[in-house]
Amino acid sequence: MSDDTGCEVLVVTDLDTAHAIRNALHRCGCTFEELADMHRVGQYATIRHRLAWVAIGAHYDEREYFAGLLEGNE
């Protein structure tokens, strides 16, 4: 899809976001709670964990909603 300026616009659904969260956590080998704990203390196991938090941390408070979306679509 393109807007009037010719720039491409990507539309991301909540289900897309849920899959991205699941994939990031799987690659890190941890839960969202473990990742949030790393963030709270400011010590990440690896740079991958830090980057995962940057990418998905904003969705932490909605983690149950996103997990629920995956339950019906697996």
Buried (B, 14 or more C-beta within 10 A) or exposed (E): EEEEEEEEEEEEEEEEBBBBBBEBBEEBEBEBEBBBEBBEEEEBEEEBBBBBBEEBBEBBEBBEEBEEBEEEEE
